[in-house]
């Protein structure tokens, strides 16, 4: 088994909190990620209510 097999088969996740005026800005940012562009990773966008976003 190649040494990288264990790394790639282990569930990995991350979290980013991004402030943007429009969801399109966030989608464009995620699409520029090299891991997403290579097909190695995906991303989802979940808006936060304004009531809990910092001002």
DRENNU-496483 format. One record per residue (C-alpha): residue in one letter; x, y, z. Coordinates in nm, 4 decimals, m for minus. Layout:
{"A"; {X; Y; Z}}
...
//
This chain:
{"X"; {0.0000; 0.0000; 0.0000}}
{"X"; {0.1439; 0.3435; m0.0910}}
{"X"; {0.2208; 0.5676; 0.2094}}
{"X"; {m0.0292; 0.8327; 0.0968}}
{"X"; {m0.3192; 0.5845; 0.0813}}
{"X"; {m0.3920; 0.6105; 0.4535}}
{"X"; {m0.3948; 0.9917; 0.4389}}
{"X"; {m0.6328; 1.0061; 0.1435}}
{"X"; {m0.8689; 0.7427; 0.2807}}
{"X"; {m0.9034; 0.9132; 0.6205}}
{"X"; {m1.2095; 1.1412; 0.6494}}
{"X"; {m1.0882; 1.5004; 0.6548}}
{"X"; {m1.2927; 1.8153; 0.6825}}
{"X"; {m1.2423; 2.1841; 0.7337}}
{"X"; {m1.4467; 2.4892; 0.8157}}
{"X"; {m1.4162; 2.8438; 0.6928}}
{"X"; {m1.6261; 3.1388; 0.8009}}
{"X"; {m1.6276; 3.4029; 0.5286}}
{"X"; {m1.7887; 3.7443; 0.5321}}
{"X"; {m1.9240; 3.8495; 0.1923}}
{"X"; {m2.1994; 4.0674; 0.0548}}
{"X"; {m2.3260; 3.8045; m0.1911}}
{"X"; {m2.3189; 3.4228; m0.1994}}
{"X"; {m2.1619; 3.4421; m0.5476}}
{"X"; {m1.8468; 3.5889; m0.3900}}
{"X"; {m1.8164; 3.2892; m0.1594}}
{"X"; {m1.8769; 3.0401; m0.4410}}
{"X"; {m1.6080; 3.2108; m0.6508}}
{"X"; {m1.3630; 3.1912; m0.3606}}
{"X"; {m1.4294; 2.8198; m0.3098}}
{"X"; {m1.3974; 2.7483; m0.6818}}
{"X"; {m1.0452; 2.9014; m0.6785}}
{"X"; {m0.9251; 2.6541; m0.4141}}
{"X"; {m0.6613; 2.4248; m0.5725}}
{"X"; {m0.7999; 2.1174; m0.3940}}
{"X"; {m1.1471; 2.1888; m0.5322}}
{"X"; {m1.0083; 2.2597; m0.8807}}
{"X"; {m0.8223; 1.9280; m0.8832}}
{"X"; {m1.1323; 1.7347; m0.7739}}
{"X"; {m0.9710; 1.6294; m0.4457}}
{"X"; {m1.2124; 1.8344; m0.2329}}
{"X"; {m1.5573; 1.9891; m0.2470}}
{"X"; {m1.7180; 2.2752; m0.0604}}
{"X"; {m2.0614; 2.3812; 0.0523}}
{"X"; {m2.1942; 2.7260; 0.1349}}
{"X"; {m2.4352; 2.7703; 0.4255}}
{"X"; {m2.5423; 3.1300; 0.4979}}
{"X"; {m2.5470; 3.2463; 0.8593}}
{"X"; {m2.8361; 3.4568; 0.9823}}
{"X"; {m2.7389; 3.8224; 1.0218}}
{"X"; {m2.8386; 3.7997; 1.3862}}
{"X"; {m2.5329; 3.5889; 1.4697}}
{"X"; {m2.2831; 3.7344; 1.2223}}
{"X"; {m2.0457; 3.9892; 1.3689}}
{"X"; {m2.0816; 4.3493; 1.2589}}
//
